[in-house]
Amino acid sequence: MAKNRAIGYKNKLLYWLPNDLKRFKKLTTGHTIIMGRKTFESLPKGALPNRRNVVLSRSEKEFPGCEVFPSLKEALKHCQPDEDVYIIGGASVYSQAMTVADRLCLTEIDDTPTDADAFFPPYDDWNVAEREEHDVDEKHAYRYAFVDYVR
């Protein structure tokens, strides 16, 4: 997310950071990911491999390779207590999850975009557990940090 908590514009990510994508894959592979319908529709190849894909949607539509639930609350009821569950977007799903989340695994980008229409919810009351800074390089146009927060 950007300095102003911007995360998207017109259902697309604002930044292309290969290391962020690698971290996302490492964190979520072998675990459950929960996303809203628009986030699923933004995935270039549909359901992400080697993960339990859960889509939140009130429609009767099917999402190939995914389980579908009408709400975050209902989806979480179908998860085991010891299961690692990652909420992967969008903005409204992040907002709903803030009351039940116990950690945030964020990528904070040293930039403020001119165009954004999706924002991560405030997290001022969370504490930094770990922070890993990265400078600009040939594949990353912005400084960024991987930051894990806990309550």
N, C-alpha and C positions, 0 to 999 in steps of 0.2 A: 504494500500500500504506500501511497505517497504521504508527504508530510501532513497534508490536510485530510488524511484517511481515505482519499479517493482510491477506488479499486477497479473501476471499469467505466466504459463509455460505449453505448449502443451494443451492449451484451458482448463486449470484447475486453480482454485484459488491456491495461494501459501500457504495460512494459513487457519487453521480451528479455528475460534474464535466464540464460541457460542453466546457471547454477541454482537458481530458484526452482526450476523445473526438476532438476536432479534431486534436490533436497525433498521436494514434494513427493517424488516417486519413492525415495528411500523411506520417508516417514510413513507413507500410506500403503505401500505394497504389503499384502498379506493381512490387511485390516479392512474395516468397514468404512466406506465413505458415504456421507449423506449430502445430497445436493437438491436444490430446487430444479424445477422443470427447465427454466431458461438456462441455467448452468449446464444441465445435461445437453440441451440443444446446441450449446456453444462448443461442445467437445467435438473436435474434427472427425474422430473415428468412433464416436458413441461410447459405450461403457468402457471404463478403464480396465485393462487386464490385471489379473492377479489380485483383485480386490473384490469385496462384496459391495456392489453398487446399489445404493438406495436413492430413489427419486421421490421427492415430495410433490404430489399433484392431486388435486381434487377431481380431475377428469378421469374418465374410464380408459383413456389412452394407454397403450402398452409401450414400454420402453425396453427394447431388446437388451437382454443381459442384465436387467435391473429388477429389483423388487420395488414396488410402488406402495406408498402409504399416503393418506390424506393430510397428515400433520407430522411435525417433528415429534410431538409427544407420542403419537402412535408408533412411529418408526423406532423410537428409543425403547418402547415396551417390547419390541421384537429383537432387542440386543441383549446379550448376556452381560451380567455385572462385571465380568473380567475382560470383556471385549474392548479393544482399542477402537474408538469411533472418532472419525475425523469429519468435521463439518467443512465442506469445500465451497460453499457459496449457494446463492448470491447474498446480497446485502440483507434482505429480509430474513433469510434463514440464519445468517450470522446474528442478527438482532435477537431472534427467538432463542438461540442457543446460549447467549451470554449468561442467562440465569442458571443454566445447568452445567456449563463448561467448568473444568478444573484447571485447564491450561490453554494457552494460546501459543501457537507456533507461527510467528509472523515474519514476513520479510518487509522491512521498512526501507523505503527508497528515498534518497536525498533529492527530492524534486517535488514541485507542485505543478500539476498539469493545468493547462488552460481549459481543457474540455474534460468533464467527468460527470457522470449521472448516477453512479453507484458508489456508496461510501461504507466503510467498515464502522461499526458502532463505537462509541467512546469506550475506552478501557483504562481511564485514569486511576481507577482504584486497584489495578493489578500491579504486581511487583515483578521486576526483571529477575529471572532465575539464571539466564545465560544469554550472552550477547557475543556475536561473531561479526566483526566489521570486514567489509570488502571495498577496495578501491576500484575506480574505473580501470578497465582493461580493454583488450581488442574485441572481446565479446560482450562487454557490459558497459553501456554508455553512461551509467549513473553509479555513484557510490550507493551502497546498500548495506544492510545488516540483517543477519538472521537473529531474531530476538524471541526467546521463549519467556512467557509470563506465567505466573501462578497467582492464585488468590492468597 
